Amino acid sequence: MAFRFVHTADIHLDSPLRSLALRDRALGDLIGTATRTAFVRIVDLCLDEAVDALLIAGDLYDGDQTSMKTARFLAQQLGRLDAAGVAVFMIRGNHDALSRITRELVLPASVTVFGARAGVRIIEKGGRPVAIHGISFGRPQAPDSLLERFLPPVPGAVNIGMLHTSLAGAPGHDPYAPCALTDLQATGFDYWALGHVHQRAVYPGRALVVMPGMPQGRDIGEAGEKSVTLVTVADDGTLREECRTTAVAQFERVEVAAAGLIDWRDLVAALGAALRAARRDHGADHLVLRPVLTGATPLAWRLLRDLDLLQAEAVAVAEGLGSVWIDKLENHCRAGEGAVSAGPLADLAALIDTGALAHPAVTGAAAEVTTDLLRALPRDLRALLGDTPEATGAACAALLREGAAEVLARLAEGEGGQDADRPA
């Protein structure tokens, strides 16, 4: 009889929100509970498919959580699996290692949490036993490979390894327990249940290596369809994996081509068409969109001044579509050559282009304002402009450029050349 399991990771249960909640409280509330909803859907999938086990390859939690509401919710869902005879195998990732819940939650006997020393559990079912190996992070950092700590494969069994790892590195992810795919393939295991990288990836070979991605995105940086992996181990030891979507809300960037548009009404129409196409293309219960305006257009300076008006148009279209939300608009439009051809405004634009914003007097004043602002914010919001001095400096430079462009746009408005097609 086949052995079947669901493989998931990086749930980040009850992950706190920052900028998203500040922009739109209702949207923040939706995404704030979405990780719970996704976990319920994972449990539902296990029950509907009558699987034998659920494998959670790290980062079930999201750091130093102390909420016992999270603990009670998790205990309830694990209890559903326990009552149905579904075994649960968990390893701790870098976020779990910080969590107080990790240390205090009492788990059902059907739940195995592998420790910082590698372990193995053998399940007897059908003609071949299944050996599940795992190792947890003992601390939030794991700069070295953990592969050499695993026990050798169990002879005659289907061997499944659980590891939280950045592999050889991934954009946006710090290195954790790094290892190469060739090293995983050489272990003699049949399946590697990985976690840590939030984007799904499947690597066939001697061992089937799967990074399931996260089951629910939390912001536009985690855009795209989110899922878990359903795996069937046949009696002859062959494996088949299936992608199953779990997200209640999906984030997507939507390009709006503004190149050549000269009338505001045409831009609004292009925006609406892009939003409607996105709703048709994505079947998520809730769709959170970030329209990205691109191209050279005479409307570029108007957009710097009136982006809030276009945002309102986008929200109106989204409300009409139902279950569509607007995160915010990104404006990458440019005015093109000769947008300001002569006069004091052209001289000011040229001065800005030649590096005035990088002058020590400007950057120093910006740094002082930024420092005062961050000190006035609650502690959990102080990373909005970056977690390091370098990141904060880059964010300030970007804000200076955006502010300078908006000032130029409003000065152009004052010259009378920007109001001919201003919406009523």
C-alpha beads as a LAMMPS data file, in Angstrom:
LAMMPS data file: protein, C-alpha beads

424 atoms
423 bonds

1 atom types
1 bond types

-500.0 500.0 xlo xhi
-500.0 500.0 ylo yhi
-500.0 500.0 zlo zhi

Masses

1 110.0

Atoms # bond

1 1 1 0.000 0.000 0.000
2 1 1 1.387 3.438 -0.948
3 1 1 2.764 5.816 1.683
4 1 1 1.560 9.394 1.207
5 1 1 2.556 12.611 2.891
6 1 1 2.218 16.379 2.605
7 1 1 5.428 18.421 2.693
8 1 1 5.306 22.076 3.714
9 1 1 7.615 24.699 5.237
10 1 1 7.907 28.406 6.057
11 1 1 4.374 28.882 7.295
12 1 1 5.445 31.753 9.595
13 1 1 2.265 31.342 11.593
14 1 1 0.728 34.653 12.758
15 1 1 3.584 36.601 11.222
16 1 1 3.330 40.267 12.278
17 1 1 2.638 42.832 9.563
18 1 1 4.155 46.270 9.273
19 1 1 3.840 48.461 6.181
20 1 1 0.907 46.558 4.702
21 1 1 -1.209 47.047 7.827
22 1 1 -0.305 50.733 7.921
23 1 1 -1.482 51.327 4.339
24 1 1 -4.811 49.499 4.544
25 1 1 -6.159 48.202 7.837
26 1 1 -8.758 45.907 6.210
27 1 1 -6.128 44.386 3.931
28 1 1 -3.787 44.064 6.894
29 1 1 -6.471 42.181 8.801
30 1 1 -7.004 39.811 5.862
31 1 1 -3.322 38.986 5.430
32 1 1 -2.777 38.948 9.194
33 1 1 -4.990 35.862 9.482
34 1 1 -4.071 34.324 6.126
35 1 1 -1.235 32.193 7.508
36 1 1 -3.717 30.547 9.873
37 1 1 -6.177 29.952 7.063
38 1 1 -3.428 28.413 4.935
39 1 1 -2.456 26.080 7.780
40 1 1 -6.073 24.989 8.202
41 1 1 -6.132 24.257 4.469
42 1 1 -2.982 22.155 4.840
43 1 1 -4.636 20.122 7.590
44 1 1 -7.793 19.817 5.477
45 1 1 -5.686 18.530 2.572
46 1 1 -4.093 15.910 4.814
47 1 1 -7.510 14.718 5.943
48 1 1 -9.136 14.843 2.505
49 1 1 -6.285 12.887 0.911
50 1 1 -6.047 10.496 3.879
51 1 1 -2.270 10.889 3.991
52 1 1 -0.051 9.082 6.458
53 1 1 2.045 12.062 7.533
54 1 1 2.586 15.811 7.434
55 1 1 6.201 17.021 7.182
56 1 1 6.944 20.603 8.276
57 1 1 10.484 21.525 7.238
58 1 1 11.043 24.502 9.509
59 1 1 9.786 28.022 10.267
60 1 1 6.353 27.009 11.419
61 1 1 6.527 30.096 13.639
62 1 1 7.856 33.579 12.993
63 1 1 10.533 34.404 15.504
64 1 1 10.159 35.442 19.130
65 1 1 6.425 34.897 19.422
66 1 1 4.795 34.816 22.824
67 1 1 1.108 34.668 21.858
68 1 1 -0.645 31.757 23.464
69 1 1 -3.453 32.294 20.958
70 1 1 -1.045 30.984 18.348
71 1 1 -0.214 28.032 20.582
72 1 1 -3.881 27.158 21.151
73 1 1 -4.648 27.386 17.444
74 1 1 -1.735 25.135 16.567
75 1 1 -2.662 22.612 19.243
76 1 1 -6.215 22.460 17.887
77 1 1 -5.051 21.793 14.314
78 1 1 -2.480 19.203 15.349
79 1 1 -5.218 17.565 17.405
80 1 1 -7.316 17.171 14.250
81 1 1 -4.449 15.310 12.602
82 1 1 -3.825 13.194 15.683
83 1 1 -7.490 12.150 15.814
84 1 1 -7.291 11.056 12.157
85 1 1 -4.116 9.031 12.676
86 1 1 -1.901 11.404 10.652
87 1 1 1.637 11.548 12.025
88 1 1 3.422 14.904 12.058
89 1 1 7.187 15.349 11.679
90 1 1 8.737 18.757 12.308
91 1 1 12.160 20.357 12.265
92 1 1 12.978 23.779 13.678
93 1 1 14.278 26.455 11.329
94 1 1 16.001 29.741 12.080
95 1 1 12.737 31.461 13.086
96 1 1 11.512 28.552 15.195
97 1 1 14.743 28.585 17.203
98 1 1 13.716 32.010 18.554
99 1 1 10.136 31.081 19.407
100 1 1 8.959 30.693 22.961
101 1 1 6.063 28.587 21.651
102 1 1 8.604 26.080 20.347
103 1 1 9.758 25.443 23.890
104 1 1 6.442 25.537 25.746
105 1 1 3.753 23.973 23.541
106 1 1 2.677 20.469 24.593
107 1 1 2.259 18.378 21.442
108 1 1 0.251 15.189 20.781
109 1 1 2.174 11.908 20.918
110 1 1 1.770 11.595 17.138
111 1 1 4.006 14.655 16.617
112 1 1 7.762 14.157 16.304
113 1 1 9.992 17.226 16.616
114 1 1 13.566 16.404 15.644
115 1 1 16.221 17.940 17.863
116 1 1 19.582 19.571 17.208
117 1 1 21.055 16.072 16.982
118 1 1 19.966 14.196 13.876
119 1 1 17.358 11.508 14.384
120 1 1 15.363 9.006 12.382
121 1 1 11.855 7.550 12.759
122 1 1 10.777 4.423 10.904
123 1 1 7.205 3.858 9.770
124 1 1 6.160 0.366 8.755
125 1 1 3.564 0.346 6.012
126 1 1 3.126 -2.057 3.124
127 1 1 6.100 -3.851 1.691
128 1 1 8.793 -1.256 2.443
129 1 1 9.422 0.758 5.603
130 1 1 9.784 4.526 5.391
131 1 1 12.619 6.157 7.345
132 1 1 12.168 9.858 8.086
133 1 1 15.361 11.673 9.071
134 1 1 15.552 15.177 10.478
135 1 1 17.670 17.736 12.294
136 1 1 16.629 21.066 13.827
137 1 1 18.400 24.353 14.318
138 1 1 19.500 24.623 17.925
139 1 1 20.214 28.332 17.436
140 1 1 18.917 30.972 15.006
141 1 1 22.184 30.829 13.058
142 1 1 23.457 27.817 11.121
143 1 1 26.367 29.026 8.977
144 1 1 27.717 25.527 8.255
145 1 1 26.272 22.524 6.454
146 1 1 24.320 20.062 8.601
147 1 1 24.449 17.198 6.097
148 1 1 27.361 15.415 7.735
149 1 1 25.352 15.104 10.957
150 1 1 22.597 12.967 9.381
151 1 1 22.459 9.284 10.144
152 1 1 23.123 7.008 7.155
153 1 1 20.158 5.792 5.089
154 1 1 18.299 2.792 6.529
155 1 1 18.912 -0.238 4.269
156 1 1 15.812 -1.488 2.483
157 1 1 13.743 1.558 3.439
158 1 1 12.558 4.627 1.565
159 1 1 14.679 7.339 3.195
160 1 1 13.296 10.853 3.517
161 1 1 15.447 13.702 4.841
162 1 1 14.145 16.920 6.372
163 1 1 16.439 19.948 6.246
164 1 1 16.044 23.714 6.581
165 1 1 18.615 25.144 4.191
166 1 1 19.378 27.992 1.822
167 1 1 21.040 25.445 -0.481
168 1 1 23.824 27.247 -2.374
169 1 1 22.148 30.605 -1.786
170 1 1 18.979 32.363 -2.919
171 1 1 18.205 36.071 -3.505
172 1 1 16.612 37.633 -0.432
173 1 1 17.579 34.768 1.871
174 1 1 20.499 34.690 4.271
175 1 1 22.703 31.574 4.174
176 1 1 21.506 28.861 6.525
177 1 1 22.878 25.305 6.666
178 1 1 24.209 25.721 3.106
179 1 1 24.699 22.666 0.922
180 1 1 24.853 21.751 -2.754
181 1 1 22.260 19.752 -4.644
182 1 1 24.984 17.294 -5.599
183 1 1 25.666 16.706 -1.906
184 1 1 21.987 15.940 -1.279
185 1 1 21.892 13.578 -4.239
186 1 1 24.958 11.733 -2.938
187 1 1 23.493 10.895 0.482
188 1 1 21.621 7.814 -0.716
189 1 1 18.295 9.269 0.426
190 1 1 15.218 9.033 -1.810
191 1 1 13.533 12.358 -1.003
192 1 1 14.706 15.583 0.579
193 1 1 11.988 17.686 2.226
194 1 1 13.560 21.147 2.349
195 1 1 12.510 24.481 3.768
196 1 1 13.725 28.102 4.052
197 1 1 13.499 29.474 0.482
198 1 1 10.006 30.862 -0.056
199 1 1 9.791 30.021 -3.764
200 1 1 8.819 26.523 -4.905
201 1 1 11.495 24.472 -6.686
202 1 1 11.712 20.782 -7.650
203 1 1 15.030 19.100 -8.443
204 1 1 14.770 15.543 -9.842
205 1 1 17.667 13.127 -9.700
206 1 1 18.889 10.179 -7.663
207 1 1 16.926 11.786 -4.850
208 1 1 13.848 13.903 -5.462
209 1 1 14.695 17.246 -3.836
210 1 1 11.778 19.608 -3.206
211 1 1 11.638 23.128 -1.791
212 1 1 7.855 23.552 -1.446
213 1 1 7.930 27.312 -1.008
214 1 1 5.688 28.952 1.531
215 1 1 1.953 28.165 1.647
216 1 1 0.918 31.820 2.046
217 1 1 2.651 35.009 0.942
218 1 1 2.642 37.980 3.297
219 1 1 3.585 40.911 1.052
220 1 1 4.462 41.806 -2.524
221 1 1 7.975 40.472 -2.005
222 1 1 6.390 37.013 -1.730
223 1 1 4.306 37.271 -4.882
224 1 1 3.014 34.369 -6.920
225 1 1 1.095 31.188 -6.325
226 1 1 1.855 29.551 -2.971
227 1 1 1.547 25.863 -2.310
228 1 1 2.493 22.648 -0.540
229 1 1 3.656 19.340 -1.993
230 1 1 1.695 16.087 -1.903
231 1 1 3.976 13.071 -2.280
232 1 1 3.057 9.453 -3.010
233 1 1 5.600 6.693 -2.380
234 1 1 4.594 3.607 -4.381
235 1 1 5.179 0.055 -3.147
236 1 1 8.207 -0.223 -5.431
237 1 1 9.751 2.886 -3.873
238 1 1 9.105 5.304 -6.740
239 1 1 7.932 8.782 -5.794
240 1 1 5.424 11.149 -7.355
241 1 1 5.009 14.757 -6.257
242 1 1 2.056 17.079 -6.838
243 1 1 1.768 20.821 -6.230
244 1 1 -1.337 21.832 -4.261
245 1 1 -2.227 25.501 -3.757
246 1 1 -3.122 26.644 -0.257
247 1 1 -3.005 30.453 -0.180
248 1 1 -6.128 32.410 0.636
249 1 1 -4.570 35.580 -0.793
250 1 1 -2.102 35.901 -3.663
251 1 1 0.171 38.865 -4.333
252 1 1 0.985 39.874 -7.897
253 1 1 2.668 42.773 -9.658
254 1 1 0.714 43.953 -12.714
255 1 1 2.448 45.941 -15.437
256 1 1 0.501 48.847 -16.891
257 1 1 2.116 50.030 -20.137
258 1 1 1.761 53.811 -20.338
259 1 1 4.169 54.335 -23.221
260 1 1 2.788 56.874 -25.697
261 1 1 -0.360 57.653 -23.700
262 1 1 -1.111 61.362 -23.659
263 1 1 -4.634 61.468 -22.209
264 1 1 -5.358 60.739 -18.529
265 1 1 -8.535 58.862 -19.454
266 1 1 -6.517 56.480 -21.630
267 1 1 -4.191 55.792 -18.699
268 1 1 -7.162 55.041 -16.431
269 1 1 -8.555 52.691 -19.086
270 1 1 -5.211 50.881 -19.426
271 1 1 -5.035 50.483 -15.654
272 1 1 -8.545 49.033 -15.483
273 1 1 -7.851 46.595 -18.320
274 1 1 -4.688 45.352 -16.571
275 1 1 -6.541 44.772 -13.295
276 1 1 -9.381 42.895 -14.981
277 1 1 -6.909 40.692 -16.871
278 1 1 -5.114 39.870 -13.616
279 1 1 -8.370 38.791 -11.997
280 1 1 -9.099 36.505 -14.965
281 1 1 -5.606 34.997 -14.881
282 1 1 -5.407 34.240 -11.156
283 1 1 -7.953 32.167 -9.293
284 1 1 -6.938 32.952 -5.703
285 1 1 -9.750 33.704 -3.266
286 1 1 -8.264 37.151 -2.724
287 1 1 -5.905 38.869 -5.133
288 1 1 -3.614 41.638 -3.869
289 1 1 -2.248 43.635 -6.792
290 1 1 0.483 46.198 -7.178
291 1 1 0.105 47.996 -10.526
292 1 1 3.485 49.006 -11.950
293 1 1 3.333 51.909 -14.419
294 1 1 6.034 51.804 -17.085
295 1 1 7.079 53.605 -20.271
296 1 1 7.785 57.082 -21.598
297 1 1 4.717 59.295 -21.598
298 1 1 3.904 63.022 -21.415
299 1 1 1.797 62.063 -18.384
300 1 1 4.883 61.123 -16.352
301 1 1 5.056 64.398 -14.434
302 1 1 1.313 64.390 -13.901
303 1 1 1.680 60.965 -12.347
304 1 1 4.202 62.307 -9.847
305 1 1 1.654 64.880 -8.783
306 1 1 -1.599 62.932 -9.084
307 1 1 -0.660 59.337 -8.317
308 1 1 -3.146 59.381 -5.436
309 1 1 -5.945 60.068 -7.938
310 1 1 -4.894 57.102 -10.042
311 1 1 -4.695 54.981 -6.888
312 1 1 -8.334 55.877 -6.196
313 1 1 -9.270 54.803 -9.727
314 1 1 -7.497 51.480 -9.170
315 1 1 -9.305 50.896 -5.875
316 1 1 -12.654 51.602 -7.532
317 1 1 -11.971 49.037 -10.258
318 1 1 -10.774 46.493 -7.697
319 1 1 -13.892 46.902 -5.581
320 1 1 -16.024 46.299 -8.646
321 1 1 -14.169 43.062 -9.428
322 1 1 -14.656 41.649 -5.947
323 1 1 -11.973 40.122 -3.689
324 1 1 -9.301 42.224 -5.391
325 1 1 -7.162 44.580 -3.352
326 1 1 -4.693 47.279 -4.353
327 1 1 -1.467 47.191 -2.380
328 1 1 -0.122 50.431 -3.872
329 1 1 0.927 51.853 -7.243
330 1 1 4.536 51.862 -8.432
331 1 1 5.365 54.606 -10.909
332 1 1 8.341 53.954 -13.187
333 1 1 7.185 56.178 -16.024
334 1 1 9.564 58.720 -17.477
335 1 1 8.809 61.910 -19.320
336 1 1 11.270 61.286 -22.136
337 1 1 13.713 63.645 -23.755
338 1 1 12.838 67.300 -23.789
339 1 1 10.141 67.147 -21.105
340 1 1 11.565 70.390 -19.729
341 1 1 13.418 72.056 -22.571
342 1 1 14.488 75.457 -21.267
343 1 1 14.248 77.995 -18.503
344 1 1 14.869 77.905 -14.711
345 1 1 12.994 74.611 -14.290
346 1 1 15.222 72.921 -16.872
347 1 1 18.290 74.302 -15.076
348 1 1 17.042 72.908 -11.756
349 1 1 16.342 69.489 -13.308
350 1 1 19.851 69.438 -14.783
351 1 1 21.361 70.358 -11.414
352 1 1 19.537 67.484 -9.753
353 1 1 20.635 65.092 -12.485
354 1 1 24.286 66.063 -12.046
355 1 1 24.420 64.930 -8.427
356 1 1 23.022 67.693 -6.237
357 1 1 21.166 65.101 -4.174
358 1 1 24.463 63.412 -3.296
359 1 1 25.972 66.617 -1.839
360 1 1 27.071 66.066 1.790
361 1 1 24.871 68.918 2.998
362 1 1 21.802 67.258 1.455
363 1 1 22.578 63.719 2.549
364 1 1 23.545 64.887 6.034
365 1 1 20.282 66.767 6.513
366 1 1 18.336 63.760 5.239
367 1 1 20.166 61.478 7.657
368 1 1 19.291 63.733 10.597
369 1 1 15.614 63.810 9.653
370 1 1 15.587 60.038 9.154
371 1 1 17.209 59.406 12.538
372 1 1 14.695 61.626 14.327
373 1 1 11.810 59.928 12.512
374 1 1 12.961 56.404 13.312
375 1 1 13.495 57.258 16.978
376 1 1 9.908 58.506 17.166
377 1 1 8.492 55.265 15.729
378 1 1 7.565 52.197 17.787
379 1 1 10.442 49.722 17.987
380 1 1 8.784 47.132 15.729
381 1 1 8.431 49.724 12.924
382 1 1 12.005 50.992 12.891
383 1 1 13.058 48.565 10.178
384 1 1 10.738 50.155 7.607
385 1 1 13.711 51.942 6.057
386 1 1 16.069 48.987 6.300
387 1 1 17.737 46.787 8.892
388 1 1 21.277 48.093 8.348
389 1 1 22.842 51.567 7.953
390 1 1 23.564 50.740 4.322
391 1 1 19.956 49.750 3.621
392 1 1 18.641 52.840 5.411
393 1 1 20.994 55.040 3.411
394 1 1 19.826 53.502 0.145
395 1 1 16.182 53.977 1.156
396 1 1 16.838 57.633 1.990
397 1 1 18.547 58.192 -1.355
398 1 1 15.554 56.698 -3.158
399 1 1 13.166 58.919 -1.197
400 1 1 15.261 61.990 -2.056
401 1 1 15.053 61.159 -5.752
402 1 1 11.297 60.614 -5.541
403 1 1 10.821 63.852 -3.614
404 1 1 12.911 65.858 -6.044
405 1 1 10.930 64.505 -8.986
406 1 1 7.654 65.446 -7.278
407 1 1 8.907 68.955 -6.568
408 1 1 9.810 69.369 -10.238
409 1 1 6.371 68.124 -11.244
410 1 1 4.627 70.634 -8.975
411 1 1 6.828 73.452 -10.184
412 1 1 5.910 72.507 -13.729
413 1 1 2.259 72.638 -12.696
414 1 1 2.825 76.168 -11.454
415 1 1 4.163 77.125 -14.861
416 1 1 0.776 76.215 -16.293
417 1 1 1.848 73.424 -18.578
418 1 1 0.509 70.480 -16.614
419 1 1 -3.170 71.234 -16.092
420 1 1 -4.709 70.902 -19.531
421 1 1 -5.847 67.342 -18.975
422 1 1 -6.157 67.359 -15.185
423 1 1 -9.126 65.222 -14.143
424 1 1 -12.111 67.108 -12.887

Bonds

1 1 1 2
2 1 2 3
3 1 3 4
4 1 4 5
5 1 5 6
6 1 6 7
7 1 7 8
8 1 8 9
9 1 9 10
10 1 10 11
11 1 11 12
12 1 12 13
13 1 13 14
14 1 14 15
15 1 15 16
16 1 16 17
17 1 17 18
18 1 18 19
19 1 19 20
20 1 20 21
21 1 21 22
22 1 22 23
23 1 23 24
24 1 24 25
25 1 25 26
26 1 26 27
27 1 27 28
28 1 28 29
29 1 29 30
30 1 30 31
31 1 31 32
32 1 32 33
33 1 33 34
34 1 34 35
35 1 35 36
36 1 36 37
37 1 37 38
38 1 38 39
39 1 39 40
40 1 40 41
41 1 41 42
42 1 42 43
43 1 43 44
44 1 44 45
45 1 45 46
46 1 46 47
47 1 47 48
48 1 48 49
49 1 49 50
50 1 50 51
51 1 51 52
52 1 52 53
53 1 53 54
54 1 54 55
55 1 55 56
56 1 56 57
57 1 57 58
58 1 58 59
59 1 59 60
60 1 60 61
61 1 61 62
62 1 62 63
63 1 63 64
64 1 64 65
65 1 65 66
66 1 66 67
67 1 67 68
68 1 68 69
69 1 69 70
70 1 70 71
71 1 71 72
72 1 72 73
73 1 73 74
74 1 74 75
75 1 75 76
76 1 76 77
77 1 77 78
78 1 78 79
79 1 79 80
80 1 80 81
81 1 81 82
82 1 82 83
83 1 83 84
84 1 84 85
85 1 85 86
86 1 86 87
87 1 87 88
88 1 88 89
89 1 89 90
90 1 90 91
91 1 91 92
92 1 92 93
93 1 93 94
94 1 94 95
95 1 95 96
96 1 96 97
97 1 97 98
98 1 98 99
99 1 99 100
100 1 100 101
101 1 101 102
102 1 102 103
103 1 103 104
104 1 104 105
105 1 105 106
106 1 106 107
107 1 107 108
108 1 108 109
109 1 109 110
110 1 110 111
111 1 111 112
112 1 112 113
113 1 113 114
114 1 114 115
115 1 115 116
116 1 116 117
117 1 117 118
118 1 118 119
119 1 119 120
120 1 120 121
121 1 121 122
122 1 122 123
123 1 123 124
124 1 124 125
125 1 125 126
126 1 126 127
127 1 127 128
128 1 128 129
129 1 129 130
130 1 130 131
131 1 131 132
132 1 132 133
133 1 133 134
134 1 134 135
135 1 135 136
136 1 136 137
137 1 137 138
138 1 138 139
139 1 139 140
140 1 140 141
141 1 141 142
142 1 142 143
143 1 143 144
144 1 144 145
145 1 145 146
146 1 146 147
147 1 147 148
148 1 148 149
149 1 149 150
150 1 150 151
151 1 151 152
152 1 152 153
153 1 153 154
154 1 154 155
155 1 155 156
156 1 156 157
157 1 157 158
158 1 158 159
159 1 159 160
160 1 160 161
161 1 161 162
162 1 162 163
163 1 163 164
164 1 164 165
165 1 165 166
166 1 166 167
167 1 167 168
168 1 168 169
169 1 169 170
170 1 170 171
171 1 171 172
172 1 172 173
173 1 173 174
174 1 174 175
175 1 175 176
176 1 176 177
177 1 177 178
178 1 178 179
179 1 179 180
180 1 180 181
181 1 181 182
182 1 182 183
183 1 183 184
184 1 184 185
185 1 185 186
186 1 186 187
187 1 187 188
188 1 188 189
189 1 189 190
190 1 190 191
191 1 191 192
192 1 192 193
193 1 193 194
194 1 194 195
195 1 195 196
196 1 196 197
197 1 197 198
198 1 198 199
199 1 199 200
200 1 200 201
201 1 201 202
202 1 202 203
203 1 203 204
204 1 204 205
205 1 205 206
206 1 206 207
207 1 207 208
208 1 208 209
209 1 209 210
210 1 210 211
211 1 211 212
212 1 212 213
213 1 213 214
214 1 214 215
215 1 215 216
216 1 216 217
217 1 217 218
218 1 218 219
219 1 219 220
220 1 220 221
221 1 221 222
222 1 222 223
223 1 223 224
224 1 224 225
225 1 225 226
226 1 226 227
227 1 227 228
228 1 228 229
229 1 229 230
230 1 230 231
231 1 231 232
232 1 232 233
233 1 233 234
234 1 234 235
235 1 235 236
236 1 236 237
237 1 237 238
238 1 238 239
239 1 239 240
240 1 240 241
241 1 241 242
242 1 242 243
243 1 243 244
244 1 244 245
245 1 245 246
246 1 246 247
247 1 247 248
248 1 248 249
249 1 249 250
250 1 250 251
251 1 251 252
252 1 252 253
253 1 253 254
254 1 254 255
255 1 255 256
256 1 256 257
257 1 257 258
258 1 258 259
259 1 259 260
260 1 260 261
261 1 261 262
262 1 262 263
263 1 263 264
264 1 264 265
265 1 265 266
266 1 266 267
267 1 267 268
268 1 268 269
269 1 269 270
270 1 270 271
271 1 271 272
272 1 272 273
273 1 273 274
274 1 274 275
275 1 275 276
276 1 276 277
277 1 277 278
278 1 278 279
279 1 279 280
280 1 280 281
281 1 281 282
282 1 282 283
283 1 283 284
284 1 284 285
285 1 285 286
286 1 286 287
287 1 287 288
288 1 288 289
289 1 289 290
290 1 290 291
291 1 291 292
292 1 292 293
293 1 293 294
294 1 294 295
295 1 295 296
296 1 296 297
297 1 297 298
298 1 298 299
299 1 299 300
300 1 300 301
301 1 301 302
302 1 302 303
303 1 303 304
304 1 304 305
305 1 305 306
306 1 306 307
307 1 307 308
308 1 308 309
309 1 309 310
310 1 310 311
311 1 311 312
312 1 312 313
313 1 313 314
314 1 314 315
315 1 315 316
316 1 316 317
317 1 317 318
318 1 318 319
319 1 319 320
320 1 320 321
321 1 321 322
322 1 322 323
323 1 323 324
324 1 324 325
325 1 325 326
326 1 326 327
327 1 327 328
328 1 328 329
329 1 329 330
330 1 330 331
331 1 331 332
332 1 332 333
333 1 333 334
334 1 334 335
335 1 335 336
336 1 336 337
337 1 337 338
338 1 338 339
339 1 339 340
340 1 340 341
341 1 341 342
342 1 342 343
343 1 343 344
344 1 344 345
345 1 345 346
346 1 346 347
347 1 347 348
348 1 348 349
349 1 349 350
350 1 350 351
351 1 351 352
352 1 352 353
353 1 353 354
354 1 354 355
355 1 355 356
356 1 356 357
357 1 357 358
358 1 358 359
359 1 359 360
360 1 360 361
361 1 361 362
362 1 362 363
363 1 363 364
364 1 364 365
365 1 365 366
366 1 366 367
367 1 367 368
368 1 368 369
369 1 369 370
370 1 370 371
371 1 371 372
372 1 372 373
373 1 373 374
374 1 374 375
375 1 375 376
376 1 376 377
377 1 377 378
378 1 378 379
379 1 379 380
380 1 380 381
381 1 381 382
382 1 382 383
383 1 383 384
384 1 384 385
385 1 385 386
386 1 386 387
387 1 387 388
388 1 388 389
389 1 389 390
390 1 390 391
391 1 391 392
392 1 392 393
393 1 393 394
394 1 394 395
395 1 395 396
396 1 396 397
397 1 397 398
398 1 398 399
399 1 399 400
400 1 400 401
401 1 401 402
402 1 402 403
403 1 403 404
404 1 404 405
405 1 405 406
406 1 406 407
407 1 407 408
408 1 408 409
409 1 409 410
410 1 410 411
411 1 411 412
412 1 412 413
413 1 413 414
414 1 414 415
415 1 415 416
416 1 416 417
417 1 417 418
418 1 418 419
419 1 419 420
420 1 420 421
421 1 421 422
422 1 422 423
423 1 423 424
